[in-house]
């Protein structure tokens, strides 16, 4: 029975590590997308400033 519990704990820990990695990747992806959005907003603002001049 000890082996089954040990395997369960190992798989559980690996699952937690995978979830943690996925969460970090999602956070980085979201931050990158926000940077793209911010850059796009700034670019549109600059284009509008030029168009109004």
PDB file with SEQRES, HELIX, SHEET and CRYST1 records, atoms N, CA, C and O in Angstrom:
SEQRES   1 A   53  UNK UNK UNK UNK UNK UNK UNK UNK UNK UNK UNK UNK UNK          
SEQRES   2 A   53  UNK UNK UNK UNK UNK UNK UNK UNK UNK UNK UNK UNK UNK          
SEQRES   3 A   53  UNK UNK UNK UNK UNK UNK UNK UNK UNK UNK UNK UNK UNK          
SEQRES   4 A   53  UNK UNK UNK UNK UNK UNK UNK UNK UNK UNK UNK UNK UNK          
SEQRES   5 A   53  UNK                                                          
HELIX    1 AA1 UNK A    2  UNK A   52  1                                  51    
CRYST1    1.000    1.000    1.000  90.00  90.00  90.00 P 1           1          
ATOM      1  N   UNK A   1       0.822  -1.202   0.000  1.00  0.00           N  
ATOM      2  CA  UNK A   1       0.000   0.000   0.000  1.00  0.00           C  
ATOM      3  C   UNK A   1       0.866   1.266   0.000  1.00  0.00           C  
ATOM      4  O   UNK A   1       0.479   2.307  -0.531  1.00  0.00           O  
ATOM      5  N   UNK A   2       2.046   1.140   0.612  1.00  0.00           N  
ATOM      6  CA  UNK A   2       2.943   2.300   0.680  1.00  0.00           C  
ATOM      7  C   UNK A   2       3.324   2.781  -0.720  1.00  0.00           C  
ATOM      8  O   UNK A   2       3.390   3.985  -0.968  1.00  0.00           O  
ATOM      9  N   UNK A   3       3.577   1.834  -1.640  1.00  0.00           N  
ATOM     10  CA  UNK A   3       3.951   2.206  -3.001  1.00  0.00           C  
ATOM     11  C   UNK A   3       2.844   2.969  -3.707  1.00  0.00           C  
ATOM     12  O   UNK A   3       3.110   3.933  -4.425  1.00  0.00           O  
ATOM     13  N   UNK A   4       1.585   2.536  -3.504  1.00  0.00           N  
ATOM     14  CA  UNK A   4       0.458   3.230  -4.131  1.00  0.00           C  
ATOM     15  C   UNK A   4       0.360   4.661  -3.622  1.00  0.00           C  
ATOM     16  O   UNK A   4       0.172   5.592  -4.405  1.00  0.00           O  
ATOM     17  N   UNK A   5       0.489   4.840  -2.294  1.00  0.00           N  
ATOM     18  CA  UNK A   5       0.424   6.180  -1.715  1.00  0.00           C  
ATOM     19  C   UNK A   5       1.581   7.041  -2.200  1.00  0.00           C  
ATOM     20  O   UNK A   5       1.402   8.224  -2.491  1.00  0.00           O  
ATOM     21  N   UNK A   6       2.751   6.457  -2.285  1.00  0.00           N  
ATOM     22  CA  UNK A   6       3.926   7.186  -2.741  1.00  0.00           C  
ATOM     23  C   UNK A   6       3.749   7.634  -4.192  1.00  0.00           C  
ATOM     24  O   UNK A   6       4.090   8.761  -4.553  1.00  0.00           O  
ATOM     25  N   UNK A   7       3.214   6.743  -5.008  1.00  0.00           N  
ATOM     26  CA  UNK A   7       2.967   7.074  -6.411  1.00  0.00           C  
ATOM     27  C   UNK A   7       1.909   8.171  -6.526  1.00  0.00           C  
ATOM     28  O   UNK A   7       2.031   9.080  -7.347  1.00  0.00           O  
ATOM     29  N   UNK A   8       0.870   8.074  -5.693  1.00  0.00           N  
ATOM     30  CA  UNK A   8      -0.177   9.098  -5.694  1.00  0.00           C  
ATOM     31  C   UNK A   8       0.408  10.460  -5.348  1.00  0.00           C  
ATOM     32  O   UNK A   8       0.127  11.458  -6.011  1.00  0.00           O  
ATOM     33  N   UNK A   9       1.233  10.489  -4.290  1.00  0.00           N  
ATOM     34  CA  UNK A   9       1.840  11.759  -3.861  1.00  0.00           C  
ATOM     35  C   UNK A   9       2.745  12.308  -4.958  1.00  0.00           C  
ATOM     36  O   UNK A   9       2.744  13.511  -5.218  1.00  0.00           O  
ATOM     37  N   UNK A  10       3.509  11.444  -5.598  1.00  0.00           N  
ATOM     38  CA  UNK A  10       4.400  11.876  -6.682  1.00  0.00           C  
ATOM     39  C   UNK A  10       3.583  12.458  -7.837  1.00  0.00           C  
ATOM     40  O   UNK A  10       3.911  13.526  -8.354  1.00  0.00           O  
ATOM     41  N   UNK A  11       2.532  11.764  -8.236  1.00  0.00           N  
ATOM     42  CA  UNK A  11       1.692  12.257  -9.323  1.00  0.00           C  
ATOM     43  C   UNK A  11       0.996  13.564  -8.944  1.00  0.00           C  
ATOM     44  O   UNK A  11       0.858  14.471  -9.763  1.00  0.00           O  
ATOM     45  N   UNK A  12       0.566  13.638  -7.693  1.00  0.00           N  
ATOM     46  CA  UNK A  12      -0.090  14.852  -7.193  1.00  0.00           C  
ATOM     47  C   UNK A  12       0.874  16.035  -7.248  1.00  0.00           C  
ATOM     48  O   UNK A  12       0.509  17.125  -7.690  1.00  0.00           O  
ATOM     49  N   UNK A  13       2.100  15.810  -6.799  1.00  0.00           N  
ATOM     50  CA  UNK A  13       3.101  16.880  -6.817  1.00  0.00           C  
ATOM     51  C   UNK A  13       3.450  17.293  -8.244  1.00  0.00           C  
ATOM     52  O   UNK A  13       3.651  18.475  -8.522  1.00  0.00           O  
ATOM     53  N   UNK A  14       3.521  16.323  -9.138  1.00  0.00           N  
ATOM     54  CA  UNK A  14       3.792  16.640 -10.543  1.00  0.00           C  
ATOM     55  C   UNK A  14       2.631  17.437 -11.138  1.00  0.00           C  
ATOM     56  O   UNK A  14       2.847  18.349 -11.936  1.00  0.00           O  
ATOM     57  N   UNK A  15       1.409  17.098 -10.753  1.00  0.00           N  
ATOM     58  CA  UNK A  15       0.243  17.835 -11.235  1.00  0.00           C  
ATOM     59  C   UNK A  15       0.259  19.274 -10.729  1.00  0.00           C  
ATOM     60  O   UNK A  15      -0.030  20.208 -11.477  1.00  0.00           O  
ATOM     61  N   UNK A  16       0.599  19.442  -9.455  1.00  0.00           N  
ATOM     62  CA  UNK A  16       0.697  20.802  -8.899  1.00  0.00           C  
ATOM     63  C   UNK A  16       1.772  21.609  -9.617  1.00  0.00           C  
ATOM     64  O   UNK A  16       1.579  22.791  -9.903  1.00  0.00           O  
ATOM     65  N   UNK A  17       2.892  20.978  -9.906  1.00  0.00           N  
ATOM     66  CA  UNK A  17       3.974  21.660 -10.615  1.00  0.00           C  
ATOM     67  C   UNK A  17       3.523  22.060 -12.018  1.00  0.00           C  
ATOM     68  O   UNK A  17       3.852  23.148 -12.493  1.00  0.00           O  
ATOM     69  N   UNK A  18       2.776  21.188 -12.676  1.00  0.00           N  
ATOM     70  CA  UNK A  18       2.278  21.488 -14.025  1.00  0.00           C  
ATOM     71  C   UNK A  18       1.278  22.638 -13.994  1.00  0.00           C  
ATOM     72  O   UNK A  18       1.296  23.505 -14.866  1.00  0.00           O  
ATOM     73  N   UNK A  19       0.414  22.644 -12.999  1.00  0.00           N  
ATOM     74  CA  UNK A  19      -0.561  23.732 -12.860  1.00  0.00           C  
ATOM     75  C   UNK A  19       0.167  25.046 -12.587  1.00  0.00           C  
ATOM     76  O   UNK A  19      -0.184  26.082 -13.152  1.00  0.00           O  
ATOM     77  N   UNK A  20       1.172  25.003 -11.727  1.00  0.00           N  
ATOM     78  CA  UNK A  20       1.955  26.200 -11.413  1.00  0.00           C  
ATOM     79  C   UNK A  20       2.645  26.729 -12.660  1.00  0.00           C  
ATOM     80  O   UNK A  20       2.632  27.933 -12.915  1.00  0.00           O  
ATOM     81  N   UNK A  21       3.240  25.844 -13.431  1.00  0.00           N  
ATOM     82  CA  UNK A  21       3.912  26.241 -14.663  1.00  0.00           C  
ATOM     83  C   UNK A  21       2.910  26.843 -15.644  1.00  0.00           C  
ATOM     84  O   UNK A  21       3.182  27.870 -16.266  1.00  0.00           O  
ATOM     85  N   UNK A  22       1.755  26.200 -15.779  1.00  0.00           N  
ATOM     86  CA  UNK A  22       0.718  26.713 -16.667  1.00  0.00           C  
ATOM     87  C   UNK A  22       0.224  28.083 -16.232  1.00  0.00           C  
ATOM     88  O   UNK A  22      -0.032  28.951 -17.067  1.00  0.00           O  
ATOM     89  N   UNK A  23       0.092  28.276 -14.932  1.00  0.00           N  
ATOM     90  CA  UNK A  23      -0.347  29.569 -14.405  1.00  0.00           C  
ATOM     91  C   UNK A  23       0.675  30.651 -14.718  1.00  0.00           C  
ATOM     92  O   UNK A  23       0.314  31.749 -15.141  1.00  0.00           O  
ATOM     93  N   UNK A  24       1.949  30.341 -14.510  1.00  0.00           N  
ATOM     94  CA  UNK A  24       3.010  31.311 -14.807  1.00  0.00           C  
ATOM     95  C   UNK A  24       3.035  31.646 -16.296  1.00  0.00           C  
ATOM     96  O   UNK A  24       3.199  32.806 -16.672  1.00  0.00           O  
ATOM     97  N   UNK A  25       2.875  30.640 -17.131  1.00  0.00           N  
ATOM     98  CA  UNK A  25       2.860  30.868 -18.580  1.00  0.00           C  
ATOM     99  C   UNK A  25       1.675  31.744 -18.971  1.00  0.00           C  
ATOM    100  O   UNK A  25       1.805  32.643 -19.802  1.00  0.00           O  
ATOM    101  N   UNK A  26       0.522  31.478 -18.370  1.00  0.00           N  
ATOM    102  CA  UNK A  26      -0.672  32.278 -18.647  1.00  0.00           C  
ATOM    103  C   UNK A  26      -0.464  33.724 -18.223  1.00  0.00           C  
ATOM    104  O   UNK A  26      -0.845  34.646 -18.944  1.00  0.00           O  
ATOM    105  N   UNK A  27       0.142  33.926 -17.051  1.00  0.00           N  
ATOM    106  CA  UNK A  27       0.414  35.286 -16.579  1.00  0.00           C  
ATOM    107  C   UNK A  27       1.359  36.022 -17.515  1.00  0.00           C  
ATOM    108  O   UNK A  27       1.148  37.198 -17.811  1.00  0.00           O  
ATOM    109  N   UNK A  28       2.396  35.343 -17.982  1.00  0.00           N  
ATOM    110  CA  UNK A  28       3.350  35.974 -18.906  1.00  0.00           C  
ATOM    111  C   UNK A  28       2.681  36.294 -20.239  1.00  0.00           C  
ATOM    112  O   UNK A  28       2.922  37.349 -20.826  1.00  0.00           O  
ATOM    113  N   UNK A  29       1.842  35.379 -20.709  1.00  0.00           N  
ATOM    114  CA  UNK A  29       1.129  35.609 -21.966  1.00  0.00           C  
ATOM    115  C   UNK A  29       0.195  36.807 -21.835  1.00  0.00           C  
ATOM    116  O   UNK A  29       0.136  37.653 -22.727  1.00  0.00           O  
ATOM    117  N   UNK A  30      -0.534  36.879 -20.725  1.00  0.00           N  
ATOM    118  CA  UNK A  30      -1.443  38.003 -20.498  1.00  0.00           C  
ATOM    119  C   UNK A  30      -0.668  39.316 -20.428  1.00  0.00           C  
ATOM    120  O   UNK A  30      -1.103  40.322 -20.989  1.00  0.00           O  
ATOM    121  N   UNK A  31       0.469  39.314 -19.750  1.00  0.00           N  
ATOM    122  CA  UNK A  31       1.288  40.521 -19.654  1.00  0.00           C  
ATOM    123  C   UNK A  31       1.795  40.939 -21.032  1.00  0.00           C  
ATOM    124  O   UNK A  31       1.822  42.128 -21.349  1.00  0.00           O  
ATOM    125  N   UNK A  32       2.192  39.977 -21.843  1.00  0.00           N  
ATOM    126  CA  UNK A  32       2.654  40.283 -23.195  1.00  0.00           C  
ATOM    127  C   UNK A  32       1.528  40.868 -24.035  1.00  0.00           C  
ATOM    128  O   UNK A  32       1.727  41.836 -24.770  1.00  0.00           O  
ATOM    129  N   UNK A  33       0.355  40.279 -23.922  1.00  0.00           N  
ATOM    130  CA  UNK A  33      -0.790  40.801 -24.676  1.00  0.00           C  
ATOM    131  C   UNK A  33      -1.153  42.212 -24.237  1.00  0.00           C  
ATOM    132  O   UNK A  33      -1.510  43.052 -25.063  1.00  0.00           O  
ATOM    133  N   UNK A  34      -1.061  42.472 -22.936  1.00  0.00           N  
ATOM    134  CA  UNK A  34      -1.342  43.822 -22.438  1.00  0.00           C  
ATOM    135  C   UNK A  34      -0.324  44.813 -23.002  1.00  0.00           C  
ATOM    136  O   UNK A  34      -0.680  45.943 -23.335  1.00  0.00           O  
ATOM    137  N   UNK A  35       0.931  44.400 -23.110  1.00  0.00           N  
ATOM    138  CA  UNK A  35       1.953  45.269 -23.705  1.00  0.00           C  
ATOM    139  C   UNK A  35       1.639  45.559 -25.164  1.00  0.00           C  
ATOM    140  O   UNK A  35       1.827  46.683 -25.629  1.00  0.00           O  
ATOM    141  N   UNK A  36       1.167  44.563 -25.884  1.00  0.00           N  
ATOM    142  CA  UNK A  36       0.784  44.758 -27.288  1.00  0.00           C  
ATOM    143  C   UNK A  36      -0.380  45.738 -27.375  1.00  0.00           C  
ATOM    144  O   UNK A  36      -0.380  46.646 -28.206  1.00  0.00           O  
ATOM    145  N   UNK A  37      -1.374  45.544 -26.504  1.00  0.00           N  
ATOM    146  CA  UNK A  37      -2.537  46.436 -26.501  1.00  0.00           C  
ATOM    147  C   UNK A  37      -2.106  47.864 -26.173  1.00  0.00           C  
ATOM    148  O   UNK A  37      -2.527  48.811 -26.838  1.00  0.00           O  
ATOM    149  N   UNK A  38      -1.277  48.016 -25.162  1.00  0.00           N  
ATOM    150  CA  UNK A  38      -0.791  49.346 -24.791  1.00  0.00           C  
ATOM    151  C   UNK A  38      -0.025  49.981 -25.942  1.00  0.00           C  
ATOM    152  O   UNK A  38      -0.207  51.162 -26.237  1.00  0.00           O  
ATOM    153  N   UNK A  39       0.819  49.212 -26.584  1.00  0.00           N  
ATOM    154  CA  UNK A  39       1.581  49.724 -27.727  1.00  0.00           C  
ATOM    155  C   UNK A  39       0.673  50.104 -28.874  1.00  0.00           C  
ATOM    156  O   UNK A  39       0.900  51.115 -29.538  1.00  0.00           O  
ATOM    157  N   UNK A  40      -0.353  49.307 -29.116  1.00  0.00           N  
ATOM    158  CA  UNK A  40      -1.307  49.601 -30.193  1.00  0.00           C  
ATOM    159  C   UNK A  40      -2.085  50.876 -29.885  1.00  0.00           C  
ATOM    160  O   UNK A  40      -2.277  51.715 -30.764  1.00  0.00           O  
ATOM    161  N   UNK A  41      -2.530  51.023 -28.642  1.00  0.00           N  
ATOM    162  CA  UNK A  41      -3.246  52.238 -28.245  1.00  0.00           C  
ATOM    163  C   UNK A  41      -2.367  53.465 -28.432  1.00  0.00           C  
ATOM    164  O   UNK A  41      -2.822  54.497 -28.924  1.00  0.00           O  
ATOM    165  N   UNK A  42      -1.109  53.344 -28.037  1.00  0.00           N  
ATOM    166  CA  UNK A  42      -0.184  54.467 -28.181  1.00  0.00           C  
ATOM    167  C   UNK A  42       0.043  54.797 -29.649  1.00  0.00           C  
ATOM    168  O   UNK A  42       0.098  55.968 -30.026  1.00  0.00           O  
ATOM    169  N   UNK A  43       0.175  53.762 -30.476  1.00  0.00           N  
ATOM    170  CA  UNK A  43       0.398  53.975 -31.903  1.00  0.00           C  
ATOM    171  C   UNK A  43      -0.814  54.662 -32.541  1.00  0.00           C  
ATOM    172  O   UNK A  43      -0.659  55.577 -33.351  1.00  0.00           O  
ATOM    173  N   UNK A  44      -2.008  54.221 -32.175  1.00  0.00           N  
ATOM    174  CA  UNK A  44      -3.228  54.847 -32.707  1.00  0.00           C  
ATOM    175  C   UNK A  44      -3.304  56.311 -32.270  1.00  0.00           C  
ATOM    176  O   UNK A  44      -3.672  57.176 -33.064  1.00  0.00           O  
ATOM    177  N   UNK A  45      -2.958  56.587 -31.018  1.00  0.00           N  
ATOM    178  CA  UNK A  45      -2.950  57.955 -30.521  1.00  0.00           C  
ATOM    179  C   UNK A  45      -1.986  58.814 -31.341  1.00  0.00           C  
ATOM    180  O   UNK A  45      -2.326  59.926 -31.744  1.00  0.00           O  
ATOM    181  N   UNK A  46      -0.782  58.290 -31.584  1.00  0.00           N  
ATOM    182  CA  UNK A  46       0.215  59.029 -32.362  1.00  0.00           C  
ATOM    183  C   UNK A  46      -0.283  59.271 -33.789  1.00  0.00           C  
ATOM    184  O   UNK A  46      -0.111  60.367 -34.322  1.00  0.00           O  
ATOM    185  N   UNK A  47      -0.889  58.274 -34.405  1.00  0.00           N  
ATOM    186  CA  UNK A  47      -1.415  58.419 -35.765  1.00  0.00           C  
ATOM    187  C   UNK A  47      -2.498  59.499 -35.796  1.00  0.00           C  
ATOM    188  O   UNK A  47      -2.534  60.327 -36.706  1.00  0.00           O  
ATOM    189  N   UNK A  48      -3.373  59.482 -34.800  1.00  0.00           N  
ATOM    190  CA  UNK A  48      -4.425  60.503 -34.727  1.00  0.00           C  
ATOM    191  C   UNK A  48      -3.845  61.892 -34.526  1.00  0.00           C  
ATOM    192  O   UNK A  48      -4.351  62.863 -35.089  1.00  0.00           O  
ATOM    193  N   UNK A  49      -2.792  61.997 -33.731  1.00  0.00           N  
ATOM    194  CA  UNK A  49      -2.140  63.295 -33.526  1.00  0.00           C  
ATOM    195  C   UNK A  49      -1.577  63.820 -34.841  1.00  0.00           C  
ATOM    196  O   UNK A  49      -1.712  65.005 -35.146  1.00  0.00           O  
ATOM    197  N   UNK A  50      -0.949  62.949 -35.616  1.00  0.00           N  
ATOM    198  CA  UNK A  50      -0.390  63.334 -36.907  1.00  0.00           C  
ATOM    199  C   UNK A  50      -1.514  63.727 -37.865  1.00  0.00           C  
ATOM    200  O   UNK A  50      -1.401  64.709 -38.598  1.00  0.00           O  
ATOM    201  N   UNK A  51      -2.595  62.954 -37.849  1.00  0.00           N  
ATOM    202  CA  UNK A  51      -3.714  63.218 -38.769  1.00  0.00           C  
ATOM    203  C   UNK A  51      -4.380  64.548 -38.460  1.00  0.00           C  
ATOM    204  O   UNK A  51      -4.858  65.230 -39.366  1.00  0.00           O  
ATOM    205  N   UNK A  52      -4.413  64.920 -37.188  1.00  0.00           N  
ATOM    206  CA  UNK A  52      -5.045  66.181 -36.804  1.00  0.00           C  
ATOM    207  C   UNK A  52      -4.170  67.392 -37.083  1.00  0.00           C  
ATOM    208  O   UNK A  52      -4.674  68.513 -37.149  1.00  0.00           O  
ATOM    209  N   UNK A  53      -2.859  67.184 -37.249  1.00  0.00           N  
ATOM    210  CA  UNK A  53      -1.924  68.295 -37.432  1.00  0.00           C  
ATOM    211  C   UNK A  53      -2.070  68.962 -38.794  1.00  0.00           C  
ATOM    212  O   UNK A  53      -1.351  69.914 -39.095  1.00  0.00           O  
TER     213      UNK A  53                                                      
END                                                                             
